[in-house]
Amino acid sequence: MKGTAPLVQERLCGQLQQAITALSWSADGNALAIASAGGELLLLDFRAGCEELLRGDHDASLDAIGFSADGQFLMAVGQAGELLLWELGGSGVRP
C-alpha cells in the first residue's frame, strides 16, 4: 500500500476546485471516480494512465457516485436532484 498513496495524490493535485464528497472504485480496480462539493466529477483510469474531468464546476454538490457491476456505466447524483449517467466504453466516455 505504501506505493499507491503518492500516485493518487499526484493525480489529484490541481484537478478539483472543491472538497471531495464521494469516491468509487470500479469493480476491476482499474478506475477511480471522484466527486466534489462543487459538482466536479473526475475519472482516473489507472490502466490507461490518464484522467478525465467528466463534469466541471457546477453550483450543486455531487454526493453519491458508483460504477455499474459490469463497469460499463458511471452514475452520479447530488444536491441538484438530477441523475447523471456516463457510458464508459472502448470508444471513450459518453454522457
C-alpha positions, 0 to 999 in steps of 0.5 A: 500500500505504501506505493499507491498513496503518492500516485493518487495524490499526484493525480489529484493535485490541481484537478478539483476546485472543491472538497471531495464528497464521494469516491468509487472504485470500479469493480476491476480496480482499474478506475477511480471516480471522484466527486466534489462539493462543487459538482466536479466529477473526475475519472482516473483510469489507472490502466490507461494512465490518464484522467478525465474531468467528466463534469466541471464546476457546477453550483450543486454538490455531487454526493453519491457516485458508483460504477455499474457491476459490469463497469460499463456505466458511471452514475452520479447524483447530488444536491441538484436532484438530477441523475447523471449517467456516463457510458464508459466504453472502448470508444471513450466516455459518453454522457 
